[in-house]
Amino acid sequence: MRSLRPLTIGLFLSLASCENDNSPGADDLSSIPYQPKSYPLVVPRNLPPLPDVPDNPMSYDGVQLGRHLFYDPILSSDSSQSCASCHKPEFAFTDGLAFSKGVTGQFGNRSSMSLLNIAYLTKGYFWDGRSPTLETQALEPVENPIELHEMWPNVVEKFKKHPTYPAMFRKAFGINSKTEITKELAAKAIAQFERILLTGGNSLYVRQLNKEIFFDGDQQEGMEMYFNSDPSLPDAQCGHCHAAPTFASSDYFNNGLDKAVSLDDFKDKGRGAVTGNPLDMGRFKATGLFNWHLTAPYMHDGRFKTIEEVMDHYVNHVQSAPNLDPNVAKLVLTTRQKNKVIAFLKTLIDTSYLQNPDIFSPF
């Protein structure tokens, strides 16, 4: 046994030195091939080309890295939650809750937004538009104390020590050393992944536009009221804020959820808290309506459980405010007409995005 002891100690020291290798080449990644190729993105029919992002071109390896990071709880302080905890594919990348619970057990004060077609909303992200780009948006949840409750320097260190992430960062961005891994590169990868979350091309609405099918009477009248295209029918006022072809808007609106005598009365200031403009108080982004049936509950605070409650709000319960959007101020629809608008909204369902294996967890 004595003769084996030096060998055992030597082996232990060798393993320890590998674990804590501080030699000059320990962080080198340059031997890993960097051969970037474009991601084979297919934009759904009737949607425009994605907005160009010159400083973050989409690559196959960038999307795959972003996909891993999106689903990996390594981004949270206790490795219990990931981006996907609040943005699940089966709920159109929402979570089916009015408010999401973070790693500390606290709930946020706004509903999780759908990420489908999020790449088209170019005037700010989150309900209040506080992040100007998808890349800056991806940075926020990590350090939000109610969400992932972590610090980016800690996350970057976890990436550097991870068995596969350094090589994935090399393949995605061509870095030469682990020391070049940054939160900005991680956010770029997540943003690339989010830009592939597209939908709408196989909806009944688009198929009707391409004359593959024809709407029934209710769907047709619902569409005409939605877009106000038939003067003999009332204007349902939907298309002003949820405009084709994405059925969303990059702008912000007060849609009469809360009564306000003055612009200081809003409990949630919305866009106004970001811009400081009094007229933006209580205004929120108009999100996309493709696959709305998967995104309940509705509105920024999840106050409506059903689409029928949403329609009832616009017809019967719009609250007054100095900056109320004029398009929702005097909406008049019968019950039958509301149901026809809902019949049209059902033509915006397209779950074919679930057939893309790249949107799901790689783990």
Backbone torsions as a table, in degrees:
resi	resn	phi	psi	omega
1	MET	NA	-37.5	-179.1
2	ARG	-60.7	-36.5	-177.1
3	SER	-68.7	-19.8	-179.4
4	LEU	-88.3	-18.2	-172.1
5	ARG	-61.2	-46.9	179.3
6	PRO	-60.3	-37.4	178.9
7	LEU	-63.6	-42.2	179.8
8	THR	-63.3	-45.2	179.6
9	ILE	-63.4	-41.1	179.8
10	GLY	-63.0	-41.2	179.0
11	LEU	-63.9	-41.9	178.8
12	PHE	-61.0	-45.4	179.9
13	LEU	-64.2	-36.1	179.1
14	SER	-64.9	-44.0	178.9
15	LEU	-64.7	-40.5	-179.7
16	ALA	-63.6	-39.5	-179.2
17	SER	-67.7	-30.7	177.1
18	CYS	-69.1	-39.1	-179.1
19	GLU	-67.1	-32.3	-177.1
20	ASN	-118.8	48.8	-175.1
21	ASP	-74.2	110.1	178.7
22	ASN	-108.0	18.5	-179.5
23	SER	-67.4	158.6	-174.8
24	PRO	-54.6	-33.4	-176.6
25	GLY	-95.9	7.0	-173.7
26	ALA	-64.1	-31.7	-177.1
27	ASP	-95.4	1.4	-173.9
28	ASP	-70.1	132.8	179.0
29	LEU	-120.4	4.3	-170.1
30	SER	-67.8	-17.9	179.1
31	SER	-77.1	-13.1	178.9
32	ILE	-81.1	128.5	-177.8
33	PRO	-58.6	136.9	172.6
34	TYR	-117.0	101.6	-176.0
35	GLN	-132.1	73.7	-174.4
36	PRO	-63.9	138.8	174.2
37	LYS	-137.2	149.8	-176.2
38	SER	-66.2	146.8	174.1
39	TYR	-75.2	134.5	-177.6
40	PRO	-76.7	68.7	-175.9
41	LEU	-76.7	133.6	175.4
42	VAL	-114.5	112.0	178.7
43	VAL	-77.9	128.9	-179.6
44	PRO	-57.1	149.6	178.1
45	ARG	-54.9	142.3	176.7
46	ASN	76.9	-4.8	173.4
47	LEU	-94.6	146.9	-179.7
48	PRO	-74.4	167.3	173.3
49	PRO	-57.3	150.3	178.6
50	LEU	-63.9	144.5	174.6
51	PRO	-56.4	138.7	-177.3
52	ASP	-72.8	135.6	176.8
53	VAL	-125.3	86.0	-172.2
54	PRO	-58.9	-32.5	-176.7
55	ASP	-89.3	6.1	176.6
56	ASN	-150.1	64.4	178.9
57	PRO	-63.3	141.5	-177.4
58	MET	-77.4	130.3	175.5
59	SER	-126.4	161.1	179.0
60	TYR	-60.3	-47.2	-177.7
61	ASP	-70.8	-30.5	176.0
62	GLY	-65.5	-44.2	178.1
63	VAL	-63.4	-42.0	-178.9
64	GLN	-66.8	-38.9	174.8
65	LEU	-63.1	-46.2	178.6
66	GLY	-60.3	-38.9	176.9
67	ARG	-60.5	-45.5	178.2
68	HIS	-61.8	-46.5	-177.7
69	LEU	-65.8	-36.3	-179.7
70	PHE	-60.9	-37.6	-175.7
71	TYR	-98.0	-2.1	-173.7
72	ASP	-94.4	121.4	177.1
73	PRO	-69.8	2.2	176.0
74	ILE	-60.0	-20.4	-179.9
75	LEU	-74.9	-14.6	-177.9
76	SER	-97.8	162.2	-174.8
77	SER	-66.8	-31.0	-178.1
78	ASP	-116.9	14.7	179.2
79	SER	56.5	36.0	-179.6
80	SER	-109.6	-19.5	-176.3
81	GLN	-137.5	156.1	178.4
82	SER	-132.8	-178.8	173.5
83	CYS	-57.1	-39.0	-176.3
84	ALA	-69.5	-12.1	177.1
85	SER	-62.8	-31.3	180.0
86	CYS	-109.5	-5.5	-178.7
87	HIS	-134.1	88.8	-173.4
88	LYS	-102.5	136.3	-178.0
89	PRO	-54.7	-40.7	-175.7
90	GLU	-69.7	-14.1	175.5
91	PHE	-111.4	31.9	-177.6
92	ALA	56.5	35.5	-179.4
93	PHE	62.6	37.4	161.2
94	THR	-116.2	-164.3	178.1
95	ASP	-127.9	6.3	177.0
96	GLY	76.0	11.8	-177.2
97	LEU	-119.4	154.8	174.0
98	ALA	-68.1	-44.3	178.7
99	PHE	-134.8	140.4	-178.2
100	SER	-91.8	149.0	178.9
101	LYS	-99.1	132.3	179.2
102	GLY	-90.4	-173.1	-173.7
103	VAL	-68.0	-22.0	179.5
104	THR	-88.9	-2.0	-178.1
105	GLY	92.1	-3.5	177.9
106	GLN	-81.0	151.5	176.0
107	PHE	-101.4	144.7	173.4
108	GLY	-74.5	-177.2	-178.3
109	ASN	-115.1	8.8	176.3
110	ARG	-138.4	155.7	-178.8
111	SER	-76.4	150.7	178.3
112	SER	-70.6	126.0	-178.4
113	MET	-80.3	147.7	172.4
114	SER	-67.0	143.3	177.5
115	LEU	-100.8	-0.8	178.6
116	LEU	-65.3	130.3	-178.8
117	ASN	60.1	22.6	-177.4
118	ILE	-64.4	-22.8	-178.2
119	ALA	-63.6	-21.2	-177.4
120	TYR	-84.7	-13.1	-177.1
121	LEU	-88.3	90.4	-166.3
122	THR	-96.6	3.0	-179.0
123	LYS	-109.4	44.6	177.6
124	GLY	108.5	150.9	-177.6
125	TYR	-123.7	163.1	-164.0
126	PHE	78.0	167.1	-178.6
127	TRP	-58.9	-29.4	-177.0
128	ASP	-105.1	1.7	176.1
129	GLY	70.0	25.7	-173.9
130	ARG	-72.7	-18.3	176.5
131	SER	-105.5	125.1	-174.4
132	PRO	-73.0	-23.6	-177.2
133	THR	-135.7	164.3	174.1
134	LEU	-62.2	-32.9	-179.6
135	GLU	-65.6	-44.4	178.9
136	THR	-72.0	-31.8	176.8
137	GLN	-61.2	-41.5	-176.6
138	ALA	-64.7	-19.4	-179.8
139	LEU	-77.2	-29.4	-167.2
140	GLU	-69.6	-46.5	-174.4
141	PRO	-58.8	-30.1	-178.3
142	VAL	-60.2	-46.1	-175.4
143	GLU	-96.3	2.5	174.8
144	ASN	-69.9	123.6	-174.8
145	PRO	-65.6	-19.7	178.7
146	ILE	-92.9	-21.4	-177.2
147	GLU	-94.5	-101.1	-176.0
148	LEU	-87.8	-17.0	166.4
149	HIS	54.4	44.4	179.6
150	GLU	-127.1	175.9	175.4
151	MET	-117.6	137.7	-176.3
152	TRP	-59.3	-38.6	177.5
153	PRO	-57.6	-36.8	177.1
154	ASN	-66.0	-41.7	-179.4
155	VAL	-64.6	-43.0	179.7
156	VAL	-61.3	-39.4	177.0
157	GLU	-63.9	-37.2	176.9
158	LYS	-65.0	-38.2	176.2
159	PHE	-61.3	-45.3	-176.3
160	LYS	-62.6	-33.3	-177.6
161	LYS	-89.7	-6.1	-175.5
162	HIS	-72.1	146.3	-176.9
163	PRO	-68.7	-23.9	-176.3
164	THR	-123.1	-23.1	-174.4
165	TYR	-63.7	-39.5	178.1
166	PRO	-55.5	-44.3	178.8
167	ALA	-65.0	-36.7	179.8
168	MET	-68.2	-37.9	174.9
169	PHE	-64.6	-39.2	177.1
170	ARG	-60.6	-48.0	-177.5
171	LYS	-67.6	-30.9	-177.5
172	ALA	-81.7	-38.4	-170.5
173	PHE	-127.1	-1.3	175.4
174	GLY	73.6	21.7	178.5
175	ILE	-68.2	153.6	-177.0
176	ASN	-102.3	-12.2	-175.3
177	SER	-148.0	151.2	174.7
178	LYS	-58.1	-27.6	-178.7
179	THR	-66.4	-15.0	-179.8
180	GLU	-89.2	-3.5	176.0
181	ILE	-69.0	127.9	-178.1
182	THR	-135.6	164.7	175.4
183	LYS	-64.4	-32.3	-179.8
184	GLU	-64.9	-40.2	177.1
185	LEU	-67.4	-38.5	176.9
186	ALA	-61.5	-43.2	179.5
187	ALA	-65.6	-37.0	177.2
188	LYS	-62.8	-41.2	179.4
189	ALA	-64.9	-45.1	179.0
190	ILE	-61.2	-41.5	179.0
191	ALA	-63.8	-38.6	176.6
192	GLN	-61.3	-42.9	177.9
193	PHE	-62.2	-44.1	-177.7
194	GLU	-64.0	-26.5	-179.1
195	ARG	-75.1	-10.3	176.1
196	ILE	-91.6	-1.8	-176.6
197	LEU	-85.1	77.9	-172.9
198	LEU	-116.4	150.5	-177.8
199	THR	-156.1	166.0	171.9
200	GLY	121.2	-26.4	-171.7
201	GLY	-67.6	-21.9	179.2
202	ASN	-106.3	14.5	177.4
203	SER	-71.1	157.3	175.8
204	LEU	-59.3	-35.0	179.5
205	TYR	-59.3	-49.3	-179.4
206	VAL	-69.2	-37.2	177.8
207	ARG	-63.8	-35.0	176.5
208	GLN	-68.2	-41.2	177.2
209	LEU	-59.3	-34.4	-179.9
210	ASN	-89.0	10.1	176.6
211	LYS	58.9	30.7	174.5
212	GLU	-85.1	-26.2	176.9
213	ILE	-140.1	172.3	174.3
214	PHE	-127.5	138.9	178.3
215	PHE	-68.6	151.4	168.9
216	ASP	-79.3	178.6	-174.2
217	GLY	-60.2	-42.9	-179.0
218	ASP	-66.8	-43.4	179.3
219	GLN	-62.8	-41.9	-178.6
220	GLN	-65.6	-47.4	179.2
221	GLU	-66.7	-35.9	176.6
222	GLY	-61.6	-41.3	177.9
223	MET	-65.3	-40.6	-179.3
224	GLU	-66.2	-35.2	175.7
225	MET	-72.9	-37.2	179.0
226	TYR	-58.8	-48.0	-176.9
227	PHE	-94.3	-1.5	-177.7
228	ASN	54.7	49.0	-176.2
229	SER	-100.7	-4.1	178.9
230	ASP	-125.7	110.4	-176.8
231	PRO	-64.1	-13.9	178.4
232	SER	-82.8	-8.6	-179.6
233	LEU	-114.0	151.3	178.4
234	PRO	-67.6	153.0	177.5
235	ASP	-83.4	118.7	178.0
236	ALA	-79.0	-7.1	172.2
237	GLN	65.2	16.0	-176.5
238	CYS	-76.9	-42.3	-171.3
239	GLY	-68.6	-12.6	178.6
240	HIS	-68.4	-38.3	-177.6
241	CYS	-103.1	-32.4	179.9
242	HIS	-111.7	77.9	-168.7
243	ALA	-89.5	144.2	172.6
244	ALA	-67.8	153.4	7.5
245	PRO	-89.8	-11.0	-178.6
246	THR	-89.3	-13.1	-176.5
247	PHE	57.3	39.0	177.9
248	ALA	-145.0	-176.7	176.3
249	SER	-149.2	146.9	172.7
250	SER	-85.5	-1.6	-178.9
251	ASP	-96.0	179.2	-172.2
252	TYR	-127.6	143.4	-171.7
253	PHE	-140.6	149.8	166.2
254	ASN	-98.5	107.9	-176.0
255	ASN	-101.1	25.5	169.7
256	GLY	76.3	29.8	179.4
257	LEU	-73.5	-37.0	-174.1
258	ASP	-130.9	138.1	178.3
259	LYS	-73.4	138.4	178.2
260	ALA	-144.1	119.5	176.5
261	VAL	-73.6	-39.1	176.1
262	SER	-127.8	167.7	-178.0
263	LEU	-72.7	-5.8	176.5
264	ASP	-90.6	-2.1	-170.8
265	ASP	-86.6	-8.2	-175.5
266	PHE	-75.4	126.7	177.6
267	LYS	-64.9	-45.0	174.0
268	ASP	-104.6	112.7	-174.3
269	LYS	-72.3	-16.2	177.7
270	GLY	59.4	-134.4	-177.4
271	ARG	-58.8	-31.3	-178.4
272	GLY	-61.8	-31.3	178.3
273	ALA	-68.0	-21.4	-179.6
274	VAL	-89.0	-47.7	-174.1
275	THR	-87.1	-24.2	-173.8
276	GLY	76.9	0.1	178.4
277	ASN	-80.2	120.5	-178.6
278	PRO	-55.4	-33.9	-179.1
279	LEU	-69.8	-13.9	178.2
280	ASP	-89.4	-4.3	-179.4
281	MET	-62.1	131.8	178.6
282	GLY	75.6	9.9	176.7
283	ARG	-96.3	142.1	-179.0
284	PHE	-137.7	160.8	-179.4
285	LYS	-66.6	143.1	173.2
286	ALA	-90.4	107.8	-174.7
287	THR	-79.3	168.6	-177.8
288	GLY	-71.4	151.7	-177.9
289	LEU	-105.0	-4.7	173.4
290	PHE	-62.5	129.3	179.9
291	ASN	62.2	33.9	177.0
292	TRP	-57.3	-27.6	-176.4
293	HIS	-64.8	-16.9	-179.9
294	LEU	-96.9	-5.7	-169.0
295	THR	-105.8	4.8	178.4
296	ALA	-61.0	150.9	0.6
297	PRO	-76.7	163.4	-167.6
298	TYR	-105.4	161.5	-177.4
299	MET	81.5	169.4	-174.2
300	HIS	-63.8	-21.2	179.2
301	ASP	-115.8	13.5	175.2
302	GLY	60.7	32.8	-173.1
303	ARG	-77.4	-21.0	-178.2
304	PHE	-109.0	127.6	-176.5
305	LYS	-84.5	-27.3	-174.4
306	THR	-131.2	162.1	177.0
307	ILE	-68.5	-27.4	176.4
308	GLU	-64.7	-38.8	176.7
309	GLU	-65.2	-36.8	177.9
310	VAL	-63.0	-48.4	179.9
311	MET	-63.3	-39.2	178.8
312	ASP	-63.8	-37.2	176.2
313	HIS	-58.2	-49.6	-175.3
314	TYR	-67.3	-29.2	-178.6
315	VAL	-88.3	-36.1	-169.9
316	ASN	-121.2	-15.3	-168.5
317	HIS	-132.8	20.6	176.6
318	VAL	-64.0	129.0	-176.5
319	GLN	-95.1	146.2	-177.4
320	SER	-78.9	148.0	176.6
321	ALA	-162.6	153.1	-179.2
322	PRO	-58.4	-28.7	-177.8
323	ASN	-112.9	25.6	176.9
324	LEU	-58.1	133.6	178.4
325	ASP	-63.8	126.9	-175.3
326	PRO	-62.8	-21.7	-178.0
327	ASN	-71.9	-17.5	179.0
328	VAL	-109.7	3.9	-172.7
329	ALA	-71.9	-34.6	-173.9
330	LYS	-136.3	59.1	-179.2
331	LEU	-84.3	127.3	-179.0
332	VAL	-128.4	110.9	176.8
333	LEU	-138.1	142.3	173.0
334	THR	-77.8	168.3	177.4
335	THR	-58.8	-42.0	179.0
336	ARG	-63.4	-40.3	179.5
337	GLN	-67.5	-38.7	175.8
338	LYS	-59.1	-41.9	-179.4
339	ASN	-66.4	-31.5	177.3
340	LYS	-70.4	-37.4	175.3
341	VAL	-62.8	-42.0	177.9
342	ILE	-63.8	-37.5	177.0
343	ALA	-59.7	-39.3	175.8
344	PHE	-67.7	-42.9	-179.6
345	LEU	-57.4	-31.5	179.3
346	LYS	-68.3	-17.4	176.4
347	THR	-78.3	-4.2	178.6
348	LEU	-93.1	10.5	178.7
349	ILE	-83.3	129.1	176.8
350	ASP	-153.1	96.7	-178.2
351	THR	-96.2	16.0	179.7
352	SER	-66.0	-16.6	176.3
353	TYR	-60.1	-23.6	-180.0
354	LEU	-71.6	-7.3	178.4
355	GLN	-87.0	-6.2	179.0
356	ASN	-88.5	109.9	-176.5
357	PRO	-63.4	-19.7	-177.5
358	ASP	-73.3	-9.6	179.7
359	ILE	-88.8	-9.2	-175.3
360	PHE	-97.8	167.7	-179.8
361	SER	-59.6	135.6	175.8
362	PRO	-85.0	-2.3	-174.4
363	PHE	-94.8	NA	NA
